[in-house]
Amino acid sequence: MNNDIQKLISENNNLKDEIERVNLQNNSDKMLKLYEKISELNEKIEGLNEKINRYPFILEKGEKMLSVIFATALINYSMICKNTDTINKLEAELYKNYPELYETNNFFLYKGNVVDKFKTFEELKLKNGDIIIINQNDY
């Protein structure tokens, strides 16, 4: 969508340049058509920006959206994220929704192995719908 917006902005700027040329030639019919086209392009840009703003994040080239599930004996919490995210990045939201977890010393398991919470989900080979178990160190 960002590429579409950039193309529309570029087309819009080209039309503005053309309006200036037409204005110098004093051709009001052509100017009116150009203004209408600019208005149409501005509406498309606004529509695309509105669509982009509905998503919690922007996917860059090579990024994929996925859902991971954080689970304890009492909690199953699904989070939408990117394959480039880390557990460390998502912990703040997790603790915001479950403050009782913040007070404990947690470690995370994926397929029975302790997870390095600074590795990306892609590095950990996590897939959409995978479950990350939250365990607590007892001190």
Rosetta blueprint (number, residue, H / E / L):
1 M L
2 N H
3 N H
4 D H
5 I H
6 Q H
7 K H
8 L H
9 I H
10 S H
11 E H
12 N H
13 N H
14 N H
15 L H
16 K H
17 D H
18 E H
19 I H
20 E H
21 R H
22 V H
23 N H
24 L H
25 Q H
26 N L
27 N L
28 S H
29 D H
30 K H
31 M H
32 L H
33 K H
34 L H
35 Y H
36 E H
37 K H
38 I H
39 S H
40 E H
41 L H
42 N H
43 E H
44 K H
45 I H
46 E H
47 G H
48 L H
49 N H
50 E H
51 K H
52 I H
53 N H
54 R L
55 Y L
56 P L
57 F L
58 I L
59 L L
60 E L
61 K L
62 G L
63 E L
64 K L
65 M E
66 L E
67 S E
68 V E
69 I E
70 F E
71 A E
72 T L
73 A L
74 L L
75 I L
76 N E
77 Y E
78 S E
79 M E
80 I E
81 C E
82 K E
83 N L
84 T L
85 D L
86 T E
87 I H
88 N H
89 K H
90 L H
91 E H
92 A H
93 E H
94 L H
95 Y H
96 K H
97 N H
98 Y L
99 P H
100 E H
101 L H
102 Y H
103 E L
104 T L
105 N L
106 N E
107 F E
108 F E
109 L E
110 Y E
111 K L
112 G L
113 N E
114 V E
115 V L
116 D L
117 K L
118 F L
119 K L
120 T E
121 F L
122 E L
123 E L
124 L L
125 K L
126 L L
127 K L
128 N L
129 G L
130 D L
131 I E
132 I E
133 I E
134 I E
135 N E
136 Q E
137 N L
138 D L
139 Y L
